[in-house]
Amino acid sequence: MHKSILKPSLSLAKIFNMSFGFLGIQMGFALQNGNASRILQTFGADVEHLSLFWLAAPLTGMIVQPIIGHYSDRTWNRLGRRRPYFLAGAVFTAIALIFMPNSAVLSAMLPPLLIGAGMLMIMDASINVTMEPFRALIADNLPREQRSLGFSMQTFLIGLGAVLGSWLPYLLAEYIGVSKIAEAGFVPDNVIYSFYVGAAVLIVSILWTVFTTKEYTPEQLESFETGDTIVVTQPLIKRGFFSGLADDIKNMPAAMRQLGVVQFCSWFALFLMWVFSTPRLPNIFIGFLREIPLQ
């Protein structure tokens, strides 16, 4: 006997709770993007070599994202399907946020530059572990007609987190009075405390999502389609990692292939901006002022 089940719609509050962790994720991401190059320079990296340190980020993402996507599809425990990855990734991201600007304090073990670069790699890997299952959670929990709303909520929280994370060092320095000057080889207090705040917001926002969001069991998910009625006739086929990845690439919708080209072009430009804009823009601005003739 076939069984037809509809995936229920969720309230706006539940969709907000489901996406709230993105606020903390994006605050950490913005702090990393806006300050990592300057921090690595503080610890002795040359501008010409910054791109080599930043290679850790895309390489880690290329490795981590398919693995996390594969295994989060097949995970189920007391925390659920996606939530274990939210929590584990958030903990390691928070640790990296705390230690990266304090790498000089750990110089007895390794050179600060190596510690900072290592924290950058751990931070990026952990952000990927936390972030990717969040997008899948929207598809898991929402029917087709609500998915646009779910992704729009994520986009709003991503933008809000990016603004707050980028603004935080300036806010602490200009409005709270935290020092923005440090000795050579050390990171200013306003940046260090910004990373602390980012780590705290990340953990709190992820815990909010973990404790307020319910996930469907594997049996329930098998009885749902993307918001429509589905007739359940057989269980899902279990596949190995490489065979499953090959099948997913082969059966990828045309829209996703087109989006891949757009993503390649946009991320190419974004990484150029993240790596070089922070250390170079002040010099460019000063040079521009020097070229203005005095009246």
C-alpha positions as CSV (number, residue, x, y, z in Angstrom):
1,M,0.0,0.0,0.0
2,H,1.4,3.4,-1.0
3,K,1.4,6.2,1.4
4,S,1.1,9.9,0.4
5,I,2.5,12.6,2.7
6,L,2.8,16.3,2.4
7,K,5.6,18.2,4.0
8,P,4.0,20.8,6.3
9,S,4.6,24.5,6.1
10,L,6.5,26.2,8.9
11,S,5.9,29.6,10.6
12,L,8.1,32.6,10.0
13,A,9.4,32.3,13.6
14,K,10.5,28.7,13.0
15,I,12.2,29.7,9.7
16,F,14.0,32.5,11.5
17,N,15.2,30.1,14.2
18,M,16.3,27.6,11.6
19,S,18.5,30.3,9.9
20,F,19.6,32.3,13.0
21,G,23.0,30.5,13.2
22,F,24.0,32.1,9.9
23,L,24.3,35.4,11.8
24,G,27.2,34.1,13.8
25,I,28.7,32.2,10.9
26,Q,28.8,35.3,8.8
27,M,30.2,37.5,11.6
28,G,33.1,35.1,11.9
29,F,33.5,35.0,8.1
30,A,33.5,38.8,7.9
31,L,36.1,39.1,10.7
32,Q,38.3,36.6,8.9
33,N,38.0,38.2,5.5
34,G,38.5,41.8,6.8
35,N,41.4,41.2,9.2
36,A,43.2,38.0,8.3
37,S,45.6,39.6,5.8
38,R,46.5,42.4,8.2
39,I,47.0,39.9,11.1
40,L,49.3,37.7,9.0
41,Q,51.3,40.9,8.0
42,T,51.6,41.8,11.6
43,F,53.2,38.4,12.2
44,G,55.7,38.9,9.4
45,A,54.0,37.9,6.1
46,D,54.9,39.9,3.0
47,V,52.1,41.3,0.9
48,E,53.4,39.3,-2.1
49,H,53.0,36.0,-0.1
50,L,49.6,36.6,1.4
51,S,47.9,34.8,-1.5
52,L,49.9,31.6,-0.6
53,F,48.4,31.6,2.9
54,W,44.9,32.3,1.6
55,L,45.2,29.2,-0.7
56,A,44.4,27.2,2.4
57,A,40.8,28.5,2.3
58,P,39.6,27.4,-1.2
59,L,41.6,24.2,-1.0
60,T,40.1,23.3,2.3
61,G,36.6,24.2,1.0
62,M,37.1,22.0,-2.0
63,I,37.9,19.1,0.2
64,V,35.6,19.7,3.2
65,Q,32.4,20.6,1.4
66,P,31.9,17.4,-0.6
67,I,32.8,15.3,2.4
68,I,30.5,17.1,4.8
69,G,27.7,17.1,2.2
70,H,28.0,13.4,1.7
71,Y,28.1,12.4,5.4
72,S,25.6,14.9,6.6
73,D,23.1,13.3,4.2
74,R,23.7,10.0,5.9
75,T,24.0,11.1,9.5
76,W,21.3,10.5,12.2
77,N,21.9,10.6,15.9
78,R,20.4,12.2,19.0
79,L,21.1,15.7,17.7
80,G,19.6,15.0,14.3
81,R,21.0,15.0,10.8
82,R,22.5,18.5,10.2
83,R,22.8,19.9,13.8
84,P,25.8,17.8,14.8
85,Y,27.8,19.5,12.0
86,F,26.5,22.9,13.0
87,L,27.7,22.4,16.6
88,A,31.1,20.8,15.8
89,G,32.0,23.4,13.2
90,A,31.0,26.2,15.5
91,V,33.2,25.0,18.3
92,F,36.3,24.8,16.1
93,T,35.5,28.1,14.4
94,A,35.2,29.8,17.8
95,I,38.5,28.3,18.9
96,A,40.3,29.6,15.8
97,L,38.7,33.0,16.2
98,I,40.1,33.2,19.7
99,F,43.6,32.0,18.9
100,M,44.3,33.6,15.5
101,P,44.8,37.2,16.7
102,N,46.7,35.9,19.8
103,S,49.2,33.9,17.8
104,A,52.1,36.1,19.1
105,V,51.3,34.9,22.6
106,L,51.9,31.3,21.5
107,S,55.2,32.1,19.9
108,A,57.0,29.8,22.4
109,M,55.6,26.8,20.5
110,L,55.9,27.9,16.8
111,P,56.5,31.2,14.9
112,P,53.4,33.4,15.1
113,L,53.1,33.4,11.4
114,L,52.7,29.7,11.2
115,I,50.2,29.6,14.0
116,G,48.2,32.4,12.4
117,A,48.2,30.6,9.0
118,G,47.2,27.4,10.7
119,M,44.3,29.1,12.5
120,L,43.2,30.6,9.2
121,M,43.0,27.1,7.7
122,I,41.2,25.6,10.7
123,M,38.8,28.6,10.7
124,D,37.9,28.2,7.1
125,A,37.5,24.4,7.3
126,S,35.3,24.8,10.4
127,I,33.1,27.5,8.8
128,N,32.5,25.2,5.8
129,V,31.6,22.4,8.2
130,T,29.1,24.7,9.9
131,M,27.7,26.6,6.9
132,E,27.1,23.9,4.2
133,P,24.5,21.8,6.2
134,F,22.6,25.0,7.0
135,R,21.7,25.4,3.3
136,A,20.6,21.7,3.2
137,L,18.5,22.2,6.3
138,I,16.2,24.5,4.3
139,A,15.6,21.8,1.7
140,D,15.1,19.2,4.5
141,N,12.5,21.1,6.5
142,L,10.7,23.4,4.1
143,P,8.2,22.6,1.4
144,R,8.9,23.9,-2.1
145,E,6.7,26.9,-1.8
146,Q,8.6,28.1,1.3
147,R,12.1,27.6,0.1
148,S,12.5,31.0,-1.4
149,L,11.4,32.5,2.0
150,G,13.9,30.3,3.8
151,F,16.8,31.2,1.6
152,S,15.8,34.9,1.8
153,M,15.9,34.7,5.6
154,Q,19.4,33.2,5.4
155,T,20.5,35.9,3.0
156,F,19.2,38.6,5.3
157,L,21.0,37.2,8.3
158,I,24.1,36.7,6.2
159,G,24.1,40.3,5.3
160,L,23.4,41.5,8.8
161,G,26.2,39.3,10.2
162,A,28.6,40.6,7.5
163,V,27.9,44.2,8.4
164,L,28.2,43.6,12.1
165,G,31.4,41.6,11.8
166,S,33.0,44.1,9.5
167,W,32.0,47.1,11.6
168,L,33.0,45.6,15.0
169,P,36.6,46.6,15.2
170,Y,35.7,50.2,14.3
171,L,32.8,50.2,16.8
172,L,35.0,49.0,19.7
173,A,37.7,51.6,18.9
174,E,35.6,54.6,18.2
175,Y,32.6,54.2,20.5
176,I,33.8,52.0,23.4
177,G,37.4,53.2,23.5
178,V,39.3,50.0,23.0
179,S,42.8,50.6,21.9
180,K,43.5,50.3,18.2
181,I,47.3,50.6,18.6
182,A,49.6,47.8,19.5
183,E,53.4,47.0,19.7
184,A,55.1,45.7,16.7
185,G,54.3,42.0,16.2
186,F,51.0,42.2,18.1
187,V,47.4,42.7,17.0
188,P,45.5,45.7,18.4
189,D,43.0,45.1,21.2
190,N,40.0,46.3,19.2
191,V,40.7,43.5,16.6
192,I,41.3,40.9,19.3
193,Y,38.2,41.7,21.2
194,S,36.2,41.8,18.0
195,F,37.3,38.2,17.4
196,Y,36.2,37.3,20.9
197,V,32.7,38.8,20.4
198,G,32.5,37.1,17.0
199,A,33.3,33.7,18.7
200,A,30.6,34.3,21.4
201,V,27.9,35.3,18.9
202,L,28.7,32.3,16.7
203,I,28.3,29.8,19.6
204,V,25.1,31.5,20.9
205,S,23.5,31.7,17.5
206,I,24.3,28.1,16.6
207,L,23.0,26.9,19.9
208,W,19.8,28.9,19.3
209,T,19.3,27.0,16.0
210,V,20.3,23.6,17.5
211,F,17.8,23.9,20.4
212,T,14.9,25.5,18.6
213,T,14.9,23.6,15.3
214,K,13.4,20.1,14.9
215,E,14.7,17.8,12.1
216,Y,12.7,15.1,10.4
217,T,13.8,11.5,10.9
218,P,15.2,9.6,7.9
219,E,12.0,7.7,7.6
220,Q,10.0,10.9,7.4
221,L,12.4,12.4,4.9
222,E,12.0,9.4,2.6
223,S,8.3,10.1,2.6
224,F,8.7,13.7,1.5
225,E,9.5,15.2,-1.9
226,T,10.4,18.9,-2.4
227,G,7.1,20.1,-1.1
228,D,4.8,17.9,-3.1
229,T,3.1,14.6,-2.5
230,I,5.3,11.6,-3.1
231,V,4.4,7.9,-3.3
232,V,6.9,5.9,-1.2
233,T,7.7,2.6,-2.9
234,Q,11.3,1.7,-1.8
235,P,14.0,2.9,0.6
236,L,16.7,5.2,-0.5
237,I,19.8,3.6,-2.1
238,K,22.9,3.7,0.0
239,R,26.0,4.6,-2.0
240,G,29.7,5.0,-1.3
241,F,31.3,8.4,-1.1
242,F,33.1,8.4,-4.5
243,S,30.3,6.6,-6.4
244,G,27.7,8.9,-4.8
245,L,29.8,12.0,-5.7
246,A,30.2,10.9,-9.3
247,D,26.5,10.2,-9.6
248,D,25.6,13.6,-8.1
249,I,27.9,15.4,-10.6
250,K,26.5,13.4,-13.5
251,N,22.9,14.1,-12.6
252,M,23.4,17.7,-11.6
253,P,20.6,20.0,-12.9
254,A,21.5,22.3,-15.7
255,A,20.8,25.4,-13.5
256,M,23.4,24.2,-11.0
257,R,26.0,23.8,-13.8
258,Q,25.3,27.4,-15.0
259,L,25.5,28.6,-11.4
260,G,28.9,27.0,-11.0
261,V,30.3,29.2,-13.8
262,V,28.9,32.3,-12.1
263,Q,30.3,31.2,-8.7
264,F,33.8,30.6,-10.2
265,C,33.9,34.1,-11.7
266,S,32.5,35.8,-8.6
267,W,34.8,34.0,-6.1
268,F,37.8,34.7,-8.3
269,A,37.2,38.4,-7.8
270,L,36.2,38.1,-4.1
271,F,39.4,36.4,-3.1
272,L,41.5,39.1,-4.9
273,M,39.6,41.6,-2.8
274,W,39.9,39.8,0.5
275,V,43.6,39.1,0.2
276,F,44.8,42.5,-1.0
277,S,42.3,45.2,-0.3
278,T,42.9,45.5,3.5
279,P,46.8,45.9,3.3
280,R,46.8,47.9,0.1
281,L,43.9,50.3,0.2
282,P,45.4,52.6,2.9
283,N,48.6,53.0,0.8
284,I,46.6,53.6,-2.3
285,F,44.5,56.3,-0.5
286,I,47.6,58.0,0.9
287,G,49.3,57.9,-2.5
288,F,46.2,59.5,-4.0
289,L,46.2,62.3,-1.5
290,R,49.9,63.0,-2.2
291,E,49.0,63.5,-5.9
292,I,46.4,66.1,-5.1
293,P,48.1,69.5,-5.6
294,L,47.9,72.0,-2.7
295,Q,45.9,75.2,-3.5
